[in-house]
């Protein structure tokens, strides 16, 4: 087995010249500045996450909706989603499928998209 070399253990490092000391001090300041910026970035990210988690969202039960929406005599509602005051309703009418965009407050149909198989 090899033996560790202890010959350099007692020797001290030579003092740095003034130019090297200035460079070392500048590097320490840069390290401190970049560390503070990194710390501030972490704080900002965690603050944004906590803000997003704790923001108040209105209760959907308090929202005003239309009392009825006309979809067609033989239409079957497959899915309905509310997005920004627009009710998206996916309906099946016989063998055809359509997406209806309805104003959630008035119940008036804004547009219709028919899905056609080719």
C-alpha positions as CSV (number, residue, x, y, z in Angstrom):
1,X,0.0,0.0,0.0
2,X,1.1,3.5,-0.6
3,X,1.8,5.9,2.3
4,X,0.4,9.4,2.4
5,X,2.8,12.2,1.8
6,X,3.0,14.6,4.8
7,X,6.0,16.6,3.7
8,X,4.0,19.8,2.7
9,X,1.9,19.8,5.9
10,X,3.8,22.2,8.0
11,X,4.5,24.8,5.2
12,X,2.4,28.1,5.1
13,X,1.2,29.7,1.9
14,X,3.1,32.7,0.7
15,X,1.2,36.0,1.1
16,X,-0.4,37.4,-2.0
17,X,0.8,40.4,-3.8
18,X,-1.5,43.5,-3.7
19,X,-2.8,43.0,-7.3
20,X,-3.9,39.4,-6.4
21,X,-5.5,40.6,-3.2
22,X,-7.5,43.2,-5.2
23,X,-8.7,40.5,-7.6
24,X,-9.6,38.3,-4.7
25,X,-11.6,41.1,-3.0
26,X,-13.4,41.8,-6.3
27,X,-14.3,38.1,-6.7
28,X,-15.6,38.0,-3.1
29,X,-17.8,41.1,-3.9
30,X,-19.1,39.5,-7.1
31,X,-19.9,36.3,-5.3
32,X,-21.8,38.2,-2.6
33,X,-23.7,40.2,-5.2
34,X,-24.7,37.1,-7.2
35,X,-25.7,35.2,-4.1
36,X,-28.0,38.1,-3.0
37,X,-29.6,38.1,-6.5
38,X,-30.1,34.4,-6.4
39,X,-31.6,34.6,-2.9
40,X,-34.0,37.4,-4.1
41,X,-35.0,35.3,-7.1
42,X,-35.9,32.4,-4.8
43,X,-37.9,34.7,-2.6
44,X,-39.8,36.1,-5.7
45,X,-40.6,32.6,-7.0
46,X,-41.9,31.3,-3.6
47,X,-43.9,34.6,-3.2
48,X,-45.5,34.1,-6.6
49,X,-46.3,30.4,-5.8
50,X,-47.9,31.4,-2.4
51,X,-49.8,34.3,-4.0
52,X,-51.2,31.9,-6.7
53,X,-52.2,29.4,-4.1
54,X,-53.9,31.9,-1.8
55,X,-55.7,34.1,-4.4
56,X,-59.4,34.4,-3.9
57,X,-61.6,32.9,-6.6
58,X,-65.3,33.7,-6.6
59,X,-67.6,30.9,-5.7
60,X,-69.3,29.6,-8.9
61,X,-72.6,29.1,-7.0
62,X,-72.8,33.0,-6.7
63,X,-72.4,33.5,-10.5
64,X,-75.4,34.4,-12.6
65,X,-76.4,31.9,-15.3
66,X,-79.2,31.7,-17.9
67,X,-82.2,29.7,-16.8
68,X,-82.3,27.8,-20.1
69,X,-80.2,27.1,-23.1
70,X,-81.6,25.9,-26.4
71,X,-79.6,23.0,-27.9
72,X,-82.0,21.3,-30.3
73,X,-84.9,18.8,-30.1
74,X,-82.9,15.5,-30.3
75,X,-79.6,16.8,-28.9
76,X,-77.8,15.0,-26.1
77,X,-75.4,17.2,-24.0
78,X,-72.1,15.3,-23.6
79,X,-70.1,17.9,-21.7
80,X,-70.4,21.5,-20.6
81,X,-67.6,23.9,-19.5
82,X,-67.6,27.5,-18.3
83,X,-64.7,29.7,-19.5
84,X,-64.6,33.5,-19.1
85,X,-68.4,33.9,-19.1
86,X,-68.8,31.6,-22.2
87,X,-70.5,28.3,-21.7
88,X,-69.0,25.6,-24.0
89,X,-71.5,22.8,-24.6
90,X,-70.6,19.6,-26.5
91,X,-73.8,18.1,-27.9
92,X,-74.5,15.0,-30.0
93,X,-77.5,15.2,-32.4
94,X,-78.0,11.8,-33.9
95,X,-74.7,10.9,-35.5
96,X,-73.3,14.4,-35.6
97,X,-71.4,16.2,-32.8
98,X,-71.3,19.9,-32.4
99,X,-69.7,22.5,-30.0
100,X,-71.9,25.3,-29.0
101,X,-70.6,28.6,-27.5
102,X,-73.3,30.1,-25.4
103,X,-73.3,33.4,-23.4
104,X,-73.7,32.1,-19.8
105,X,-75.7,35.1,-18.6
106,X,-78.3,35.4,-21.4
107,X,-78.3,31.9,-22.7
108,X,-78.0,33.2,-26.3
109,X,-76.0,30.9,-28.7
110,X,-72.9,32.8,-29.8
111,X,-71.5,30.3,-32.3
112,X,-71.7,26.7,-33.4
113,X,-68.9,24.3,-34.6
114,X,-70.0,21.1,-36.3
115,X,-67.5,18.2,-36.2
116,X,-67.5,16.3,-39.6
117,X,-65.8,13.0,-40.1
118,X,-64.0,12.6,-43.5
